[in-house]
Amino acid sequence: MKGTGKMQNVECRMQKRASKAWLAVPFIIVHSSFSILFAGCEKHISQANIDAVNSAFDRAENTSRGVIEKTVSPKEVESILGAPSKVETFKMELETHKPVVEGTRYIYEQNGQKIVLHFVDNKLISKAPYFGEAQTGAEKKP
């Protein structure tokens, strides 16, 4: 009789462990799914993203001819393209009464290519180029 009681006790403990192990299965499945889902997630800037920045620039340019000046700010660009790979300050010479203006340069890098956006007084000063497109004028790094 003593042996039977011990066997039942061992069997009961094994069943409890097995039921606890099954509780972990959903967690493992969910965790694995998220790991697989987010493993391939990296920042990717598409042509449509750049088109959205350029559309915002065009709208701001058309609106600024009115009384209230509308601009595209660095935060608006970040909301469309995401955080830049690098941010730098720059100085730009002007042919006006101010000899030099300070600005901020946002550099986005992707697949070995980069685009550079320039802001003066927190305003985007030109349209965003596409990856692989030759950058001219203000977009070139001095």
C-alpha positions as CSV (number, residue, x, y, z in Angstrom):
1,M,0.0,0.0,0.0
2,K,2.8,2.4,0.7
3,G,4.2,2.0,-2.8
4,T,0.8,2.9,-4.3
5,G,0.5,6.1,-2.4
6,K,4.0,7.3,-3.5
7,M,3.2,6.4,-7.1
8,Q,0.1,8.4,-7.1
9,N,1.9,11.3,-5.5
10,V,4.6,11.2,-8.2
11,E,2.0,10.9,-10.9
12,C,0.2,13.9,-9.5
13,R,3.3,16.0,-9.4
14,M,4.2,15.0,-13.0
15,Q,0.7,16.0,-14.2
16,K,1.0,19.4,-12.4
17,R,4.4,20.0,-14.1
18,A,3.0,19.0,-17.5
19,S,0.0,21.4,-17.1
20,K,2.3,24.2,-16.1
21,A,4.5,23.5,-19.1
22,W,1.4,23.9,-21.4
23,L,0.7,27.3,-19.8
24,A,4.1,28.5,-21.2
25,V,3.3,27.3,-24.7
26,P,1.1,30.4,-25.7
27,F,3.8,32.7,-24.3
28,I,6.5,31.0,-26.4
29,I,4.4,31.1,-29.5
30,V,3.5,34.8,-29.1
31,H,7.1,35.7,-28.2
32,S,8.4,33.8,-31.2
33,S,5.9,35.4,-33.5
34,F,6.9,38.9,-32.4
35,S,10.6,38.1,-32.8
36,I,10.0,36.9,-36.3
37,L,7.7,39.8,-37.2
38,F,10.0,42.5,-36.0
39,A,13.3,40.9,-37.1
40,G,12.8,42.2,-40.7
41,C,11.6,45.6,-39.6
42,E,14.1,48.3,-40.4
43,K,13.7,51.8,-41.5
44,H,13.0,52.0,-45.2
45,I,12.3,55.3,-47.0
46,S,10.3,54.8,-50.2
47,Q,9.8,57.1,-53.2
48,A,6.2,57.7,-51.8
49,N,7.7,59.0,-48.6
50,I,9.9,61.5,-50.5
51,D,6.9,62.4,-52.6
52,A,5.0,63.2,-49.4
53,V,7.8,65.5,-48.2
54,N,7.9,67.3,-51.6
55,S,4.1,67.6,-51.6
56,A,4.3,69.2,-48.1
57,F,7.0,71.5,-49.4
58,D,4.9,72.5,-52.4
59,R,1.8,73.2,-50.3
60,A,3.9,75.3,-47.9
61,E,5.5,77.2,-50.7
62,N,2.0,78.0,-52.2
63,T,0.5,78.9,-48.9
64,S,3.5,81.2,-47.9
65,R,2.5,83.7,-50.6
66,G,-0.4,84.7,-48.3
67,V,-0.1,86.6,-45.0
68,I,0.7,83.6,-42.8
69,E,3.9,81.9,-43.8
70,K,3.6,78.1,-43.8
71,T,6.8,76.0,-43.7
72,V,7.9,72.3,-43.5
73,S,9.6,71.9,-40.2
74,P,12.2,69.2,-39.3
75,K,9.6,67.5,-37.1
76,E,7.2,67.3,-40.1
77,V,10.0,65.7,-42.2
78,E,10.8,63.3,-39.4
79,S,7.1,62.3,-39.1
80,I,7.2,61.3,-42.8
81,L,10.8,59.9,-43.2
82,G,11.6,58.9,-39.7
83,A,14.7,60.0,-37.7
84,P,17.7,60.9,-39.9
85,S,20.8,58.8,-39.9
86,K,22.8,61.9,-39.0
87,V,22.1,65.5,-38.1
88,E,24.7,68.3,-38.7
89,T,24.8,72.0,-38.6
90,F,26.1,74.0,-41.6
91,K,26.7,77.6,-42.6
92,M,25.5,78.9,-45.9
93,E,26.7,82.1,-47.6
94,L,24.1,84.4,-48.9
95,E,24.1,87.3,-51.4
96,T,22.0,89.5,-49.1
97,H,22.7,91.7,-46.1
98,K,23.4,88.7,-44.0
99,P,26.7,87.2,-45.2
100,V,26.2,83.8,-43.5
101,V,23.1,81.9,-42.3
102,E,23.3,78.9,-40.0
103,G,21.2,75.8,-40.7
104,T,20.7,72.2,-40.0
105,R,21.4,69.3,-42.4
106,Y,19.4,66.0,-42.1
107,I,21.2,63.1,-43.7
108,Y,19.3,59.9,-44.5
109,E,21.3,56.8,-45.5
110,Q,19.8,53.7,-47.1
111,N,21.4,50.8,-49.0
112,G,24.7,52.7,-49.4
113,Q,23.0,55.8,-50.8
114,K,22.1,59.0,-49.1
115,I,19.9,62.1,-49.4
116,V,20.5,65.4,-47.6
117,L,17.8,67.9,-46.6
118,H,18.6,71.4,-45.4
119,F,16.7,73.6,-42.9
120,V,17.2,77.3,-42.2
121,D,15.2,78.8,-39.4
122,N,13.5,75.4,-39.0
123,K,12.2,75.6,-42.6
124,L,13.0,73.1,-45.3
125,I,14.7,75.2,-48.0
126,S,14.4,72.9,-51.0
127,K,12.6,69.7,-52.2
128,A,13.9,66.4,-51.1
129,P,16.0,64.5,-53.7
130,Y,15.4,60.8,-54.4
131,F,18.0,58.2,-53.5
132,G,20.4,57.8,-56.4
133,E,19.5,61.3,-57.8
134,A,22.3,63.8,-58.2
135,Q,22.1,66.5,-55.5
136,T,22.6,70.1,-56.6
137,G,22.8,73.5,-55.1
138,A,22.0,73.7,-51.4
139,E,21.9,69.9,-51.1
140,K,25.6,69.5,-51.7
141,K,27.8,69.3,-48.6
142,P,30.3,72.2,-48.5
